[in-house]
Amino acid sequence: MISNKKNILTHIFLTFCFITTALFIFRGMFTPLGDESFGRIWHYFLGWNDFGFSRRGLLGTILEITQLTNLINDPYSLAYLTYTIILILFFIILAKAIIESGIRDYGTLIIFGLIFSPGLFMQFGYTTGNLDSLLFLLLIILIFYLRNIYLILSFILIGLLTHEMFIIFLPFFILIRYISTKELSLKIPITFLKPTIILVFSIFAFLIINICGTLDVPQAQFDSVMQNQLGRASYKHPLWSGFYEVSTSVVKNMSDTHRLLIRDFNDLSNLGILLACVPYLYLICLFVIFFQRADLHFFYRALFILAMLLPLTLSFLANDIYRWVGFSIKLCLIAFIYLASKNKIYFKKIDGLLLSLFVFSGPYGDSSLLRPMPVIQFIFLDHF
């Protein structure tokens, strides 16, 4: 009876969380911004038929081949529809993993704090202008469902073709799939074959995509083609066409990111600095819980922490700092779910209390350093 109640409560939490996330995604209907609140949508329209092979062009190519870009004339309608489908799949797959993991047996506060985490499901309501939801959809399929090496390599390639930064998830994937479950053994060298193949293949694919996928096309020509593709969504964002993302070098990205972060940091008030620290404080709490509760060797726990910190290095390449800390938060929570399914982690009441308290700090934002907690700031700072 108690198990059934917890199961029902978990389904209620998941349903309410999805509805809330959907409201954040479609918030433009209730604000003067309208569709523009979605952000950049060039990812859905950049195809390999336009400029040849380019990085981050897989999704647009698929949508073009399936004729969806012609079937749905309005660019924002296509973006909303595609993003919503991806998010529904992510919800279904991760919700199934949460229910089957048995993590709800550790109490209502744990499951509440997990599902309504400010950096998990609901943050996708504010990171609509990119393909993070698709990357994490691919990652959870890899972690929870794929065992065949050919399928694993195929999904990794899809991830890298969607966005080359998928490479930062690979250390975490190998740790959680092969080390946490003790599938590797020094006494049996053949056990290292799969993760070695995965690493070598991923690095090779990453290099090829970056070398061959950087476009050398004049911006005027690129923007002209994308304007024709994007229609009324053209010029609605400083990076509206995607030219910057598919043509710039790492050095220029680092230079621009440093300049933008300095500019935004100088605009932060004392309260703003305090709010900006909250997502990082939450991440530290998650790491402490993981390090204290995971039933893994000390060395492996340390490796996990390092793997989950890797997304923060992207802060040197793009100033979406709350997006990157959200990546680390998601990885840690996915580790909770996976390890719970393998009876490799446990939780105490204090963990549930901490996770639940941080729920009320979110969801966290995306690119603007000034908006770490957009909902909280909108309610309490913008209107009072």
KOLTI-122894 format. One record per residue (C-alpha): x, y, z; chain; residue number from 0. Coordinates in nm, 4 decimals. Each point is the difference from the previous one (the first is absolute). Layout:
BEGIN
+----------+----------+----------+-----+-----+
|        u |        v |        w | mol | seq |
+----------+----------+----------+-----+-----+
|        X |        Y |        Z |   A | NUM |
...
+----------+----------+----------+-----+-----+
END
This chain:
BEGIN
+----------+----------+----------+-----+-----+
|        u |        v |        w | mol | seq |
+----------+----------+----------+-----+-----+
|   0.0000 |   0.0000 |   0.0000 |   A |   0 |
|   0.2817 |   0.2433 |   0.0936 |   A |   1 |
|   0.1860 |  -0.0903 |  -0.3198 |   A |   2 |
|  -0.3140 |   0.0689 |  -0.2075 |   A |   3 |
|  -0.0473 |   0.3387 |   0.1670 |   A |   4 |
|   0.3610 |   0.0949 |  -0.0725 |   A |   5 |
|  -0.0416 |  -0.1147 |  -0.3595 |   A |   6 |
|  -0.3150 |   0.2103 |  -0.0440 |   A |   7 |
|   0.1696 |   0.3000 |   0.1624 |   A |   8 |
|   0.2988 |  -0.0367 |  -0.2322 |   A |   9 |
|  -0.2290 |  -0.0001 |  -0.3054 |   A |  10 |
|  -0.1802 |   0.3086 |   0.1330 |   A |  11 |
|   0.3303 |   0.1816 |   0.0538 |   A |  12 |
|   0.1198 |  -0.0916 |  -0.3509 |   A |  13 |
|  -0.3252 |   0.1110 |  -0.1632 |   A |  14 |
|  -0.0062 |   0.3315 |   0.1850 |   A |  15 |
|   0.3693 |   0.0551 |  -0.0791 |   A |  16 |
|  -0.0622 |  -0.0547 |  -0.3722 |   A |  17 |
|  -0.2937 |   0.2426 |  -0.0011 |   A |  18 |
|   0.2083 |   0.2625 |   0.1805 |   A |  19 |
|   0.2903 |  -0.0457 |  -0.2414 |   A |  20 |
|  -0.2387 |   0.0333 |  -0.2946 |   A |  21 |
|  -0.1286 |   0.3283 |   0.1446 |   A |  22 |
|   0.3574 |   0.1306 |   0.0161 |   A |  23 |
|   0.0596 |  -0.1041 |  -0.3624 |   A |  24 |
|  -0.3165 |   0.1706 |  -0.1227 |   A |  25 |
|   0.0372 |   0.3001 |   0.2315 |   A |  26 |
|   0.0164 |   0.2252 |  -0.3057 |   A |  27 |
|  -0.3774 |  -0.0340 |  -0.0305 |   A |  28 |
|  -0.0310 |   0.1964 |   0.3257 |   A |  29 |
|   0.2704 |   0.2630 |  -0.0598 |   A |  30 |
|   0.0590 |   0.2793 |  -0.2556 |   A |  31 |
|   0.2925 |  -0.1987 |  -0.1462 |   A |  32 |
|  -0.2316 |  -0.2577 |  -0.1528 |   A |  33 |
|   0.1728 |  -0.2677 |  -0.2073 |   A |  34 |
|   0.3326 |   0.1791 |   0.0328 |   A |  35 |
|   0.0266 |  -0.1232 |   0.3592 |   A |  36 |
|   0.0931 |  -0.3388 |  -0.1514 |   A |  37 |
|   0.3398 |   0.1372 |  -0.1008 |   A |  38 |
|   0.2108 |  -0.1172 |  -0.2945 |   A |  39 |
|  -0.1531 |  -0.2544 |  -0.2371 |   A |  40 |
|   0.2634 |  -0.0271 |  -0.2743 |   A |  41 |
|   0.0838 |  -0.3562 |   0.1167 |   A |  42 |
|  -0.3254 |  -0.1206 |  -0.1553 |   A |  43 |
|   0.0768 |   0.1488 |  -0.3419 |   A |  44 |
|   0.3758 |  -0.0363 |  -0.0583 |   A |  45 |
|   0.0284 |  -0.2997 |  -0.2350 |   A |  46 |
|   0.2904 |  -0.1576 |  -0.1828 |   A |  47 |
|  -0.1799 |   0.0609 |  -0.3306 |   A |  48 |
|   0.0521 |   0.3748 |   0.0437 |   A |  49 |
|   0.3745 |   0.0355 |   0.0625 |   A |  50 |
|   0.1342 |  -0.3541 |  -0.0025 |   A |  51 |
|   0.1052 |  -0.1874 |   0.3110 |   A |  52 |
|   0.0148 |   0.2179 |   0.3115 |   A |  53 |
|   0.0069 |  -0.0599 |   0.3707 |   A |  54 |
|  -0.3358 |   0.0200 |   0.1808 |   A |  55 |
|  -0.1879 |  -0.0560 |  -0.3250 |   A |  56 |
|  -0.1449 |  -0.3479 |   0.0604 |   A |  57 |
|  -0.3400 |   0.0965 |   0.1420 |   A |  58 |
|  -0.0659 |   0.2588 |  -0.2706 |   A |  59 |
|   0.0978 |  -0.2549 |  -0.2649 |   A |  60 |
|  -0.2414 |  -0.2585 |   0.1432 |   A |  61 |
|  -0.2846 |   0.2514 |   0.0145 |   A |  62 |
|   0.0743 |   0.1027 |  -0.3586 |   A |  63 |
|   0.0134 |  -0.3594 |  -0.1282 |   A |  64 |
|  -0.3304 |  -0.0816 |   0.1701 |   A |  65 |
|  -0.1492 |   0.3139 |  -0.1593 |   A |  66 |
|  -0.1134 |   0.1314 |   0.3398 |   A |  67 |
|   0.1520 |   0.3388 |  -0.0759 |   A |  68 |
|  -0.2291 |   0.0208 |  -0.3038 |   A |  69 |
|  -0.3011 |  -0.1585 |   0.1673 |   A |  70 |
|   0.0074 |   0.2478 |   0.2898 |   A |  71 |
|   0.0378 |   0.3439 |  -0.1539 |   A |  72 |
|   0.0370 |   0.2022 |   0.3205 |   A |  73 |
|   0.3580 |  -0.0291 |   0.1349 |   A |  74 |
|  -0.0928 |   0.0435 |   0.3647 |   A |  75 |
|  -0.2770 |  -0.2601 |  -0.0244 |   A |  76 |
|   0.2538 |  -0.2519 |  -0.1310 |   A |  77 |
|   0.2430 |   0.0865 |   0.2785 |   A |  78 |
|  -0.2637 |  -0.0278 |   0.2732 |   A |  79 |
|  -0.1323 |  -0.3289 |  -0.1378 |   A |  80 |
|   0.3439 |  -0.1613 |  -0.0377 |   A |  81 |
|   0.1190 |   0.1184 |   0.3400 |   A |  82 |
|  -0.3193 |  -0.1220 |   0.1697 |   A |  83 |
|   0.0293 |  -0.3466 |  -0.1581 |   A |  84 |
|   0.3626 |  -0.0290 |   0.1131 |   A |  85 |
|  -0.0933 |   0.1125 |   0.3506 |   A |  86 |
|  -0.2900 |  -0.2472 |   0.0224 |   A |  87 |
|   0.2350 |  -0.2848 |  -0.0962 |   A |  88 |
|   0.2523 |   0.1172 |   0.2592 |   A |  89 |
|  -0.2705 |   0.0138 |   0.2674 |   A |  90 |
|  -0.1362 |  -0.3447 |  -0.0836 |   A |  91 |
|   0.3388 |  -0.1730 |  -0.0056 |   A |  92 |
|   0.1408 |   0.1646 |   0.3127 |   A |  93 |
|  -0.3315 |  -0.0312 |   0.1864 |   A |  94 |
|   0.0026 |  -0.3741 |  -0.0728 |   A |  95 |
|   0.3572 |  -0.0194 |   0.1288 |   A |  96 |
|  -0.0954 |   0.1910 |   0.3172 |   A |  97 |
|  -0.2975 |  -0.2263 |   0.0708 |   A |  98 |
|   0.1970 |  -0.3207 |  -0.0629 |   A |  99 |
|   0.3032 |   0.1159 |   0.1992 |   A | 100 |
|  -0.1806 |  -0.0274 |   0.3343 |   A | 101 |
|   0.1321 |   0.3409 |   0.1011 |   A | 102 |
|  -0.3486 |   0.0943 |   0.1199 |   A | 103 |
|   0.0424 |  -0.2508 |   0.2843 |   A | 104 |
|   0.2313 |   0.2499 |   0.1708 |   A | 105 |
|  -0.2888 |   0.2357 |   0.0711 |   A | 106 |
|  -0.2271 |   0.2632 |  -0.1447 |   A | 107 |
|   0.2520 |   0.2817 |   0.0424 |   A | 108 |
|   0.2623 |  -0.1837 |  -0.2064 |   A | 109 |
|  -0.2355 |  -0.0624 |  -0.2904 |   A | 110 |
|  -0.1427 |   0.3545 |   0.0245 |   A | 111 |
|   0.3471 |   0.1549 |   0.0040 |   A | 112 |
|   0.1130 |  -0.2147 |  -0.2914 |   A | 113 |
|  -0.2953 |   0.0478 |  -0.2344 |   A | 114 |
|  -0.0399 |   0.3721 |   0.0681 |   A | 115 |
|   0.3737 |   0.0683 |   0.0038 |   A | 116 |
|   0.0708 |   0.3529 |  -0.1308 |   A | 117 |
|   0.2657 |  -0.1453 |  -0.2298 |   A | 118 |
|  -0.1723 |  -0.3093 |  -0.1408 |   A | 119 |
|  -0.3322 |  -0.0116 |  -0.1862 |   A | 120 |
|  -0.1169 |   0.3544 |   0.0604 |   A | 121 |
|   0.3185 |   0.1719 |  -0.1122 |   A | 122 |
|  -0.0794 |  -0.1232 |  -0.3513 |   A | 123 |
|  -0.2868 |   0.2478 |   0.0107 |   A | 124 |
|   0.2600 |   0.2780 |  -0.0126 |   A | 125 |
|   0.2637 |  -0.1556 |  -0.2280 |   A | 126 |
|  -0.2194 |  -0.0196 |  -0.3072 |   A | 127 |
|   0.2411 |   0.1867 |  -0.2280 |   A | 128 |
|   0.2349 |  -0.2968 |  -0.0267 |   A | 129 |
|  -0.0067 |  -0.3795 |  -0.0324 |   A | 130 |
|   0.0890 |  -0.0979 |   0.3575 |   A | 131 |
|  -0.3192 |  -0.2021 |   0.0422 |   A | 132 |
|   0.0912 |  -0.2134 |  -0.3030 |   A | 133 |
|   0.3547 |  -0.0546 |   0.1262 |   A | 134 |
|  -0.1255 |  -0.1161 |   0.3390 |   A | 135 |
|  -0.2646 |  -0.2170 |  -0.1649 |   A | 136 |
|   0.2773 |  -0.1794 |  -0.1904 |   A | 137 |
|   0.2090 |  -0.0259 |   0.3172 |   A | 138 |
|  -0.2697 |  -0.1629 |   0.2148 |   A | 139 |
|  -0.0797 |  -0.2473 |  -0.2790 |   A | 140 |
|   0.3702 |  -0.0888 |  -0.0091 |   A | 141 |
|   0.0201 |  -0.0405 |   0.3769 |   A | 142 |
|  -0.3242 |  -0.1802 |   0.0793 |   A | 143 |
|  -0.0800 |  -0.2024 |  -0.3108 |   A | 144 |
|   0.2827 |  -0.0684 |  -0.2455 |   A | 145 |
|   0.2380 |  -0.2939 |   0.0377 |   A | 146 |
|   0.0944 |  -0.0847 |  -0.3577 |   A | 147 |
|   0.3307 |   0.1646 |  -0.0929 |   A | 148 |
|  -0.1175 |   0.0905 |  -0.3518 |   A | 149 |
|  -0.3110 |   0.1729 |   0.1326 |   A | 150 |
|   0.2092 |   0.1810 |   0.2605 |   A | 151 |
|   0.2416 |   0.1284 |  -0.2652 |   A | 152 |
|  -0.2912 |   0.1011 |  -0.2244 |   A | 153 |
|  -0.1660 |   0.2045 |   0.2737 |   A | 154 |
|   0.3307 |   0.1622 |   0.0935 |   A | 155 |
|   0.0497 |   0.1003 |  -0.3638 |   A | 156 |
|  -0.3543 |   0.1422 |  -0.0124 |   A | 157 |
|   0.0778 |   0.1977 |   0.3163 |   A | 158 |
|   0.3233 |   0.1407 |  -0.1424 |   A | 159 |
|  -0.1664 |   0.0911 |  -0.3302 |   A | 160 |
|  -0.2768 |   0.1745 |   0.1948 |   A | 161 |
|   0.2557 |   0.1971 |   0.2020 |   A | 162 |
|   0.3688 |  -0.0765 |   0.0331 |   A | 163 |
|  -0.0039 |   0.0828 |   0.3727 |   A | 164 |
|  -0.1684 |  -0.3402 |   0.0509 |   A | 165 |
|   0.3600 |  -0.1170 |   0.0442 |   A | 166 |
|   0.0016 |   0.1372 |   0.3557 |   A | 167 |
|  -0.2562 |  -0.2650 |   0.1033 |   A | 168 |
|   0.2211 |  -0.2921 |  -0.1023 |   A | 169 |
|   0.2156 |  -0.0255 |   0.3175 |   A | 170 |
|  -0.3194 |   0.0013 |   0.2080 |   A | 171 |
|  -0.1596 |  -0.2639 |  -0.2234 |   A | 172 |
|   0.2996 |  -0.2334 |   0.0235 |   A | 173 |
|   0.0240 |   0.0450 |   0.3763 |   A | 174 |
|  -0.3658 |  -0.0679 |   0.0667 |   A | 175 |
|  -0.0391 |  -0.2859 |  -0.2437 |   A | 176 |
|   0.3253 |  -0.1891 |   0.0340 |   A | 177 |
|   0.1697 |   0.1009 |   0.3241 |   A | 178 |
|  -0.2882 |   0.0488 |   0.2452 |   A | 179 |
|  -0.1340 |  -0.3448 |  -0.0937 |   A | 180 |
|   0.3448 |  -0.1612 |   0.0233 |   A | 181 |
|  -0.0100 |  -0.1205 |  -0.3583 |   A | 182 |
|   0.3729 |   0.0760 |  -0.0327 |   A | 183 |
|   0.2603 |  -0.2285 |   0.1544 |   A | 184 |
|   0.3785 |   0.0213 |  -0.0153 |   A | 185 |
|   0.0046 |  -0.3788 |   0.0116 |   A | 186 |
|  -0.2063 |  -0.0163 |  -0.3206 |   A | 187 |
|   0.1532 |   0.2470 |  -0.2508 |   A | 188 |
|  -0.2717 |  -0.0701 |  -0.2581 |   A | 189 |
|  -0.2485 |   0.1884 |   0.2217 |   A | 190 |
|   0.1793 |   0.3236 |  -0.0920 |   A | 191 |
|  -0.0658 |  -0.0523 |  -0.3720 |   A | 192 |
|  -0.3488 |   0.1612 |  -0.0141 |   A | 193 |
|   0.0838 |   0.3229 |   0.1890 |   A | 194 |
|   0.3253 |   0.0301 |  -0.1976 |   A | 195 |
|  -0.1850 |  -0.0315 |  -0.3303 |   A | 196 |
|  -0.2563 |   0.2565 |   0.1190 |   A | 197 |
|   0.2685 |   0.2501 |   0.1023 |   A | 198 |
|   0.2089 |  -0.0374 |  -0.3148 |   A | 199 |
|  -0.3044 |   0.0169 |  -0.2275 |   A | 200 |
|  -0.1396 |   0.3054 |   0.1816 |   A | 201 |
|   0.3257 |   0.1953 |  -0.0084 |   A | 202 |
|   0.0536 |  -0.0838 |  -0.3674 |   A | 203 |
|  -0.3570 |   0.0998 |  -0.0924 |   A | 204 |
|   0.0279 |   0.3205 |   0.2051 |   A | 205 |
|   0.3182 |   0.1037 |  -0.1812 |   A | 206 |
|  -0.1387 |  -0.0796 |  -0.3450 |   A | 207 |
|  -0.3228 |   0.1916 |   0.0677 |   A | 208 |
|   0.1893 |   0.3066 |   0.1225 |   A | 209 |
|   0.2581 |  -0.0065 |  -0.2791 |   A | 210 |
|  -0.2411 |  -0.0657 |  -0.2852 |   A | 211 |
|  -0.3123 |   0.1591 |   0.1465 |   A | 212 |
|   0.1175 |   0.3592 |   0.0453 |   A | 213 |
|  -0.1589 |   0.1994 |  -0.2802 |   A | 214 |
|   0.2068 |   0.2330 |  -0.2148 |   A | 215 |
|  -0.2872 |   0.1972 |  -0.1501 |   A | 216 |
|  -0.0352 |   0.3814 |  -0.0120 |   A | 217 |
|  -0.2409 |   0.1168 |   0.2690 |   A | 218 |
|  -0.2091 |   0.1975 |  -0.2480 |   A | 219 |
|  -0.0593 |  -0.3143 |  -0.2068 |   A | 220 |
|  -0.0697 |  -0.2113 |   0.3090 |   A | 221 |
|  -0.2423 |   0.2534 |   0.1480 |   A | 222 |
|  -0.1819 |   0.0366 |  -0.3319 |   A | 223 |
|  -0.0690 |  -0.3748 |  -0.0208 |   A | 224 |
|  -0.1005 |  -0.0227 |   0.3668 |   A | 225 |
|  -0.2279 |   0.3039 |  -0.0314 |   A | 226 |
|  -0.1866 |  -0.1839 |  -0.2724 |   A | 227 |
|  -0.0246 |  -0.3060 |   0.2258 |   A | 228 |
|  -0.0945 |   0.1792 |   0.3219 |   A | 229 |
|  -0.2489 |   0.2485 |  -0.1359 |   A | 230 |
|  -0.1476 |   0.2151 |   0.2776 |   A | 231 |
|   0.2509 |  -0.1406 |   0.2510 |   A | 232 |
|   0.2862 |   0.1769 |  -0.1797 |   A | 233 |
|   0.1902 |   0.2719 |   0.1883 |   A | 234 |
|  -0.1939 |  -0.0685 |   0.3229 |   A | 235 |
|   0.3175 |  -0.0869 |   0.1910 |   A | 236 |
|   0.3622 |   0.1242 |  -0.0213 |   A | 237 |
|   0.1029 |  -0.3544 |  -0.1022 |   A | 238 |
|  -0.3158 |  -0.0702 |  -0.1995 |   A | 239 |
|   0.1511 |  -0.1702 |  -0.3061 |   A | 240 |
|   0.2457 |  -0.2388 |   0.1671 |   A | 241 |
|   0.2945 |   0.1399 |  -0.1983 |   A | 242 |
|   0.2020 |   0.0731 |   0.3131 |   A | 243 |
|  -0.0474 |  -0.3507 |   0.1395 |   A | 244 |
|   0.1003 |  -0.1905 |  -0.3137 |   A | 245 |
|   0.2841 |   0.2198 |  -0.1181 |   A | 246 |
|   0.1934 |   0.1418 |   0.2960 |   A | 247 |
|   0.3187 |  -0.1419 |   0.1495 |   A | 248 |
|   0.0621 |  -0.1064 |   0.3590 |   A | 249 |
|   0.2325 |   0.2977 |   0.0517 |   A | 250 |
|  -0.2673 |   0.2495 |  -0.1094 |   A | 251 |
|  -0.2610 |  -0.1742 |   0.2170 |   A | 252 |
|   0.2244 |   0.0294 |   0.3053 |   A | 253 |
|   0.0764 |   0.3655 |  -0.0715 |   A | 254 |
|  -0.3656 |   0.0942 |  -0.0508 |   A | 255 |
|  -0.1104 |  -0.1983 |   0.3056 |   A | 256 |
|   0.2540 |   0.1722 |   0.2238 |   A | 257 |
|  -0.1126 |   0.3419 |  -0.1242 |   A | 258 |
|  -0.3700 |  -0.0747 |   0.0499 |   A | 259 |
|   0.0462 |  -0.1482 |   0.3469 |   A | 260 |
|   0.2007 |   0.3027 |   0.1154 |   A | 261 |
|  -0.2677 |   0.2314 |  -0.1405 |   A | 262 |
|  -0.2870 |  -0.1854 |   0.1701 |   A | 263 |
|   0.1857 |  -0.0479 |   0.3272 |   A | 264 |
|   0.0556 |   0.3744 |   0.0251 |   A | 265 |
|  -0.3767 |   0.0475 |  -0.0319 |   A | 266 |
|  -0.0777 |  -0.2323 |   0.2915 |   A | 267 |
|  -0.1191 |   0.1524 |   0.3238 |   A | 268 |
|   0.0970 |  -0.1487 |   0.3376 |   A | 269 |
|  -0.3312 |  -0.1843 |   0.0037 |   A | 270 |
|   0.0634 |  -0.1150 |  -0.3559 |   A | 271 |
|   0.3359 |  -0.1479 |   0.0994 |   A | 272 |
|  -0.1676 |  -0.1845 |   0.2865 |   A | 273 |
|  -0.2701 |  -0.1400 |  -0.2307 |   A | 274 |
|   0.2611 |  -0.1006 |  -0.2572 |   A | 275 |
|   0.1702 |  -0.2185 |   0.2625 |   A | 276 |
|  -0.3157 |  -0.2000 |   0.0823 |   A | 277 |
|   0.0198 |  -0.2514 |  -0.2914 |   A | 278 |
|   0.3627 |  -0.0718 |   0.0887 |   A | 279 |
|  -0.0877 |  -0.0435 |   0.3667 |   A | 280 |
|  -0.2674 |  -0.2484 |  -0.1039 |   A | 281 |
|   0.2529 |  -0.1889 |  -0.2122 |   A | 282 |
|   0.2401 |  -0.0181 |   0.2955 |   A | 283 |
|  -0.2787 |  -0.1458 |   0.2173 |   A | 284 |
|  -0.0688 |  -0.2637 |  -0.2654 |   A | 285 |
|   0.3685 |  -0.0901 |  -0.0148 |   A | 286 |
|   0.0173 |  -0.0319 |   0.3793 |   A | 287 |
|  -0.3042 |  -0.2305 |   0.0008 |   A | 288 |
|   0.1491 |  -0.2058 |  -0.2824 |   A | 289 |
|   0.3411 |  -0.0281 |   0.1663 |   A | 290 |
|  -0.1502 |  -0.0969 |   0.3358 |   A | 291 |
|  -0.2670 |  -0.2433 |  -0.1213 |   A | 292 |
|   0.1369 |  -0.1734 |  -0.3110 |   A | 293 |
|   0.1158 |  -0.3547 |   0.0670 |   A | 294 |
|   0.3130 |   0.0353 |  -0.2101 |   A | 295 |
|   0.3726 |   0.0016 |   0.0667 |   A | 296 |
|   0.1343 |   0.3416 |   0.1057 |   A | 297 |
|   0.2032 |   0.0272 |  -0.3218 |   A | 298 |
|  -0.3045 |  -0.0715 |  -0.2178 |   A | 299 |
|  -0.2118 |   0.2550 |   0.1874 |   A | 300 |
|   0.2695 |   0.2596 |  -0.0631 |   A | 301 |
|   0.0067 |  -0.0900 |  -0.3708 |   A | 302 |
|  -0.3774 |   0.0359 |  -0.0153 |   A | 303 |
|   0.0183 |   0.3482 |   0.1515 |   A | 304 |
|   0.2613 |   0.1018 |  -0.2570 |   A | 305 |
|  -0.2114 |  -0.1397 |  -0.2850 |   A | 306 |
|  -0.3046 |   0.1885 |   0.1264 |   A | 307 |
|   0.2035 |   0.3200 |   0.0243 |   A | 308 |
|   0.1121 |  -0.0207 |  -0.3635 |   A | 309 |
|  -0.2963 |   0.2019 |  -0.1365 |   A | 310 |
|   0.1148 |   0.2984 |   0.2047 |   A | 311 |
|   0.3080 |   0.0232 |  -0.2237 |   A | 312 |
|  -0.2379 |   0.1102 |  -0.2772 |   A | 313 |
|  -0.0260 |   0.3303 |   0.1881 |   A | 314 |
|   0.3289 |   0.0906 |  -0.1719 |   A | 315 |
|  -0.1613 |  -0.0495 |  -0.3432 |   A | 316 |
|  -0.3474 |   0.1468 |   0.0503 |   A | 317 |
|  -0.1422 |   0.2294 |   0.2653 |   A | 318 |
|  -0.3102 |  -0.2151 |   0.0653 |   A | 319 |
|   0.1273 |  -0.0713 |   0.3489 |   A | 320 |
|  -0.3340 |  -0.1094 |   0.1525 |   A | 321 |
|  -0.0470 |  -0.2339 |  -0.2919 |   A | 322 |
|   0.3337 |  -0.1658 |   0.0749 |   A | 323 |
|  -0.0587 |  -0.0316 |   0.3727 |   A | 324 |
|  -0.3374 |  -0.1485 |  -0.0969 |   A | 325 |
|   0.1880 |  -0.2620 |  -0.2025 |   A | 326 |
|   0.2016 |  -0.1003 |   0.3078 |   A | 327 |
|  -0.3164 |  -0.0090 |   0.2123 |   A | 328 |
|  -0.1732 |  -0.2251 |  -0.2530 |   A | 329 |
|   0.2947 |  -0.2392 |  -0.0123 |   A | 330 |
|   0.0046 |  -0.0283 |   0.3791 |   A | 331 |
|  -0.3745 |  -0.0666 |   0.0193 |   A | 332 |
|   0.0214 |  -0.2563 |  -0.2810 |   A | 333 |
|   0.2780 |  -0.1685 |   0.2007 |   A | 334 |
|  -0.2319 |  -0.0079 |   0.3037 |   A | 335 |
|  -0.2706 |  -0.1731 |  -0.2046 |   A | 336 |
|   0.2312 |  -0.2503 |  -0.1697 |   A | 337 |
|   0.1917 |  -0.0942 |   0.3142 |   A | 338 |
|  -0.3265 |  -0.0354 |   0.1942 |   A | 339 |
|  -0.1174 |  -0.2492 |  -0.2628 |   A | 340 |
|   0.3176 |  -0.2022 |   0.0676 |   A | 341 |
|  -0.0225 |   0.0373 |   0.3807 |   A | 342 |
|   0.3242 |   0.1964 |  -0.0089 |   A | 343 |
|  -0.1228 |   0.3070 |   0.1885 |   A | 344 |
|  -0.2255 |   0.0764 |   0.2955 |   A | 345 |
|  -0.1515 |   0.3185 |   0.1406 |   A | 346 |
|  -0.0861 |   0.1445 |   0.3405 |   A | 347 |
|  -0.2800 |   0.2346 |   0.1052 |   A | 348 |
|   0.2368 |   0.2978 |   0.0119 |   A | 349 |
|   0.0776 |  -0.0591 |  -0.3709 |   A | 350 |
|  -0.3685 |   0.0222 |  -0.0883 |   A | 351 |
|  -0.0377 |   0.3159 |   0.2058 |   A | 352 |
|   0.2925 |   0.1697 |  -0.1774 |   A | 353 |
|  -0.1193 |  -0.1028 |  -0.3457 |   A | 354 |
|  -0.3526 |   0.1205 |   0.0764 |   A | 355 |
|   0.1139 |   0.3388 |   0.1306 |   A | 356 |
|   0.1946 |   0.0696 |  -0.3190 |   A | 357 |
|  -0.3102 |  -0.0727 |  -0.2093 |   A | 358 |
|  -0.1258 |   0.3463 |   0.0952 |   A | 359 |
|   0.3078 |   0.1672 |  -0.1501 |   A | 360 |
|  -0.0817 |  -0.1015 |  -0.3550 |   A | 361 |
|  -0.0269 |  -0.0705 |  -0.2764 |   A | 362 |
|   0.3415 |   0.1339 |  -0.0917 |   A | 363 |
|   0.0531 |   0.2121 |  -0.3085 |   A | 364 |
|   0.2063 |  -0.0258 |  -0.3153 |   A | 365 |
|   0.2335 |   0.2576 |  -0.1496 |   A | 366 |
|  -0.0493 |   0.3244 |   0.1892 |   A | 367 |
|   0.2330 |   0.0396 |   0.2975 |   A | 368 |
|  -0.2532 |   0.2453 |   0.1434 |   A | 369 |
|  -0.2849 |  -0.2590 |   0.0072 |   A | 370 |
|   0.1121 |  -0.3086 |   0.1963 |   A | 371 |
|  -0.3531 |  -0.0615 |   0.1323 |   A | 372 |
|  -0.2357 |   0.1612 |  -0.2544 |   A | 373 |
|  -0.3289 |  -0.1074 |   0.1631 |   A | 374 |
|   0.1012 |   0.1091 |   0.3507 |   A | 375 |
|   0.1419 |   0.3270 |  -0.1306 |   A | 376 |
|  -0.3087 |   0.0638 |  -0.2128 |   A | 377 |
|  -0.2358 |  -0.0490 |   0.2934 |   A | 378 |
|   0.1901 |   0.1647 |   0.2856 |   A | 379 |
|   0.2422 |   0.2479 |  -0.1584 |   A | 380 |
|  -0.1628 |   0.1157 |  -0.3217 |   A | 381 |
|  -0.3449 |   0.0565 |   0.1518 |   A | 382 |
|   0.0677 |   0.0929 |   0.3630 |   A | 383 |
+----------+----------+----------+-----+-----+
END
